[in-house]
């Protein structure tokens, strides 16, 4: 357990350099996507896996402004959204 905590601390320190506190956020051009991104802190899961800090879109009632939805682009990693915002939800049953 001590090793897992040490590894998590080491990973956290190394990702702190990769994710500086200054924001690289660029305002989206889509007019319904004007809310600021939400920072998700790095953490260790119950299984002991470290999850690096990241950003996500702010929660709201629309599906068209999520970075994973077509035609949006995630401003942090440059990946184009591939999900159809109007498709029926998939619950993995």
Beta strands, then each sheet from edge to edge (+ up, - down):
strand 1: 38-40
strand 2: 43-44
strand 3: 50-51
strand 4: 54-56
sheet 1: 1+ 4-
sheet 2: 2+ 3-
end
